[in-house]
Amino acid sequence: MIGVALLSIATGLVTTATGPTGGGLFGGLIPRAVRQATSYTGTIVGFLLLVAAVGLRRGLRAAWYASAILLPVTAIHGLLQSTPYSLPLVVFSLLTLPALFLVRTRFQQPVELSAAQVATAAAVVGAQLYGTIGAYALRTNFSDLNTWFDAFYFTLITASTVGYGDIHPTTTVARAFGMTVIVFGAGSFAAALGVLFAPILENSFASALGKSTNTNINLMEDHLLVLGYGHLLTESILDELDGGTEYVVVAEDSDLVEDLREAKKTVIHGDPSDEDVLQRVGIDRAKSVLVATEDDAADSLAVLTARQLNPDIRIVASATERENVRKLRRAGADIVVSPALIGRMLVQAALGGEHVEELAAQLAGEPSNRTLDDF
């Protein structure tokens, strides 16, 4: 998807820079003005596809619908541009469309806008409406302002502080109105930029400081969720995961959370059995869940909640007490490992138990040995 978006942008920019050339897909059948116009709009469509691609990365259903609409539009733009280098754009757009339909079930996340995002969008739209309606109502007080489009154009260039000067106020009333458009319009644009770039900066600082934010967690996919923190096992587990596996730790102890953040671990403060917390860390996008604290009751509840929220996810749990292995399995764990089992294995090894050495090698990670089911 990103490749098609970049190709659309590049094709549009090249066509704009060089102008519609002869030849291409349909030669001179398409009017030059149409080919020139689609070079501009094709670039815009490419940027919209980039936005949709980011949404697809987050599993947004709205992004899937947008992509399904924009891909045919991109192919049509390639046909209308009718240049020798617009053919790849048409081909890749049409090839990407069926692939998008094949994976449509992966994109189920609703669009969740924060209060700041909603307020900012309303402010931008409100400022543009205020400027457009007001400028048109006062059109006799402006030079060369005659239509609704002229009014919108004046509002946009004034709010963005570009101010070409081709439309300008000629009376005191119009000047006063223009000042309010600058204040409200520029303010709304500044707020929009803040809302747009704040998550990016937040994510950068989070990566530098080892802190977790909603932004970088929302971008995770096929990651591992470590629910709860047990001093016996979790520390060694995290050391193993630091080799490149994306993971999120959910822990209730606020002091522990701060320590993990200082150690640059990806951690969220919250109850591992809380549905809202699990949804926040992407239980629906995660590949697997690991539960390994010293509290079997809390682990069972975390396993049960995770299984309810994602019936297909792989769940591995640790049972402190041997008798709780079955309970964790009934709660929904696919694999349950008990330290008590290791203790039993040590006893059997000391007493000369059969297959104990092979089982120990299997637990150590030698794939050539027998599986646990054989014992």
N, C-alpha and C positions, 0 to 999 in steps of 0.2 A: 504493500500500500504506500509506504514512504517512497519507494522507487518510482511509482506512477506519479505521485505528487511532485517529486523533484523533476521528473521528466516533463510534466505539464508546465511547470514553472520555466524550465530551461527552453522548451519549445516556444512558449509564448514570448520570452525575452529575446530569443534569437530572431523570431519573426518580426517583433517590434523593431529591433535594431537594424535588420537588413531589409525590411519591407517585404510584402508578398512577392515571391519570385514566380517565374513561369514554371511549367511542368508540374511536379507533385502528383497528387492522387487524381485530380480531375482537371488539371491544366487550367484553361481559361474559362471553364464552365461556371465557376463561382465568382461573383463580382469582387473586384479588388477591395471595395469598401467593407464588404462582409468579412473577407479574409483579414483585413487590418483590424477590424473591431474584435474578432475572435482571438487575435493575438493578445489583446489587452485582457479580455475576460478569461482567456485560458490561463493566464498567470494568476488571476484571482482565484479561479477554481483550484489551481494547484495548491495555493496556500490554504484554502478550505479543506482540501484533502489531507494536508499535513495536520491540521487541527483534528480532523476525524481520525487520523492514524494514532494520535496521542490518546484519543478517547477509546479506540479499540484496544490499545495497550492496557487500559484500565478496565476493560470488559464492559464498557457502557453500551447498552442497547441502542440508545439514541445515536451513538457514533456509527453503529452498524447500519442503521437506516440511512443516515447521512451518506455513508460510503456507497450504499447500494444505489442511491440517487446520483451521486457525483461521478461515479465511474462511467455510466453511459453518457453523462454530460461531457466528461473529458474526452471520450471517444468521438462524440459528435464535434467537439471543438477541433480535434485532430483532422477530421474529415473536412470541416469548413476552412481550416487554415490552408489545407491543400498545398503543403510544401514538401519537398523531398525528405525532410527530417521529421515530419509529423506522422509518418507511417508507423514508426515504433510506438508512438504514443497510442495510436488506435489499437495496435496489436496487443500491447501489454494491458491496456484498459479492459479489453474484451476477455483476455485470458484471466485477469484477476477477478472478474465478476463471478464466474462459477465457483472459484475457490472460496470467495467470500460467502456464498450461499452454503457451501459444504460445512463451514464452521460456524454457522449462525447460532447454534445452540450454546456456544461458549460465551455469548455476549448477552447477559441478563441483568447487569447492574443498572439501576435507575440513576438518573442524573440528580445529584444532591448538591444544591447550591447553598452556600453559607449565607447568613443574613447580610454580611458585608457585600457579597457578590450580587445579591438581589437588589440591595439598596443602591449599589454603584450603577448597575444596569438601568435601574429606574431613573437615577439622576442624569445619566447620559441621554437617555431617550427624552426625559422631561426637558432638559436644557435645549435639545434640538427642536422639540416641538414649540417651546416658548420662543426661541429665536426665529423659527420659520414663520409661525403664525403672526408674531409681532412685526417682523420685517415686511411681510406681505401687507399687513394692515396699514403700515406706515410707508408703503412703497412710493407715494408721491413726495416723501421727504428724502428719498435716496436717488442717486443718479444711476441710470441703467438697471433699475430693479423693476421688472414688469410682470414676472410670472412666479408661480410657486417654486419652480426649480431655481430661479434666481434667488428667491428668499432662502431656500435651503442651502444653496451654494454660499451665500453671504454668511449665514450662520456657521457653517462648517469651517470656512477659512478664518472667520473671526474667532471662534472658540478655540481653534488649534493655533492661534496667534500667527498664522501665515500672513494674512492680510495683503493680498495682491494689490489692492487699491483700485481695481476696475469698477467695483461697486462701493460707493462711499456716501456717508450721510451729508445732507446739504442744509439741515436745520438743527437747531439746538435740541429739539425733542428727539430727533433721530440720533444725534450724538450721544445723548443721555441713554437712549435705548441700547446703542452699540456698546456702551460701557458695561451695562448689566449683562449683555451677552458674553462679553469677555470674562467677567467675574464668574458667572454661573457655568458657562461652557468650558473655560479653561480649568475651573475647579473640578468639574465632573470628569474631564479627561485625565487630570492628574490623579484623581481618586481611582479611576479605572486602571491606570498604569500601576498604581500601588498595589491594587488587588491582584493584577496580573503577574507582577514580578516578585511580590512578597513570598509566595510559595517557593519560587525558584531559589531566591536568596536563602530562605529558611532551610531548604533542602541542602544547599551548599554548606551552610554553617553546621547543619546537623552532621553532614559527612565529616567535616573537619573536627568537630568536637565530640563525635561519637554519640550524638543524641538522635532519638527517633522522632519523626514527625508524621502526621497524617499523610503528608505529601509523598515522602519516599516509601512509606508502607503501601500506599495506594498503587504505587507503580510496581510492586512486587507481584510475581506470578510463579507458580510451581515452587513456592518456598516452603520451609519447614517451620512449624509452630512448636515452640517448647513451652508447654503450659505448666507453670509453677517452677519453683527453684528448690532443688534439694542439694545441700552441701556435699552429700556423699557422691552423687553421680553427675549433677548438672554441670559442675565446673569442668570436669574432664570431657563431657559431651561438647561443651562450647569450644574447648580447645581443638577438638576434632573438626568442628564446623567452620573454624576460622580459615580453613584452607580454600574457601571460595564459595561455599554453599550459602545461599541467602536464607536467613532465618530471623524469627522474631521471638523474643522471650517475653512471656507474660508473667509478672510477679506482683505480689501484694505488698511486700515489705518495701516501704518508700526509701529507707536507708540503703537497702540492697540495690534498689533500682538506680539510685544515684551512683553507687559504687560501680555498677555494671556500665553505666553511661560514661563514667570517667575512664573505664577500661575499654571504651569504644565498642561496646556491645549494643546490638539493636534490641532495645527493651522497651516495653510499655508497662506502665503502672496500672494494675487492675486485677479483678478477680478472674482466674482462669476458667471458672465455670459460668461466668456472666455472658449471656448471649450477645449483648451489645458490644462487649469487649472483643469477643471472638469475631464478630462481623467487622469490627474496626480493623483487626489485624489480617483480614482477608481469608477467613476460613473457607469461603467458597472458591477461592483461587489457589489455595495452598495445595501442595502435593501430599504432605503427610503431617502427622501430629505425633509429638513425643511427650509423654507424661512420666516424670521420674522424680517425684519428691518422696519425703519420708512419711507422708500422710496418705494411706491407702483410701480412706473415706473421701478425702478431697479429690484424690486422683480419679476415683470412680465417678464422681459428679462431673469432673472436667471431661472425662472420656464420654460420658452419657450426653452431655451438652454438645460436644464436638460432633458426635455421631448423628445427633438429631439435625444439626445445622448442615452437615454434609455427609449424606449416607454413603458416598463412594470413596471418601478419603481413607487413607491408610493410617491406622493408629497403633502406635507401639507404646506400651506402658511397663512400668517397673512396679513390682509388688514387694513391699517391705516384708510382709508376713506371707508365708507360703500358702496359708489357707485362703488368702484373698485373691489368688491367681484366677480361680473360677469366677469370682465376683467381677473382677475387671473384664474378663472375657464376656460375661453376660451384659456388662455395661456397654460393650461395643468395641473393645480393643481387639485388633487382629492378632497381635503378638504380645504376650506378657512374659517378661523376664523377671525372675526373682533371685535376689542375692542369696536367699536361703537355699536355692537350688545349687549355687556354687559351693556353699558350705557343705551340702550333702555330697557333692562331687568330690570335695577334698577328703571327706571321711571315707568314701568308697575307694579313692585312690590309695589312701593309707592302708585300707584293708584288702587291697588287691582286687577291686571291682572290675568286672569285664567292660571293655569299650571305654573306660574312663579317659585314657590317654587320647583316643580318637575324638571324643567329645570335647576335650580341652582344646585340641588343635582346631576343631571346627569353630569353637567360640572365639579362638584367636584369629580366625579369618582365613584359614587354609581351605580353599574351595575344593581341593581334591579329596577331602575326607567325607565321611558320611554326614547326612543331614540330621538335624535334631529329631526328625520324625522316626529315624531308624532306632532310636534308643527308647 
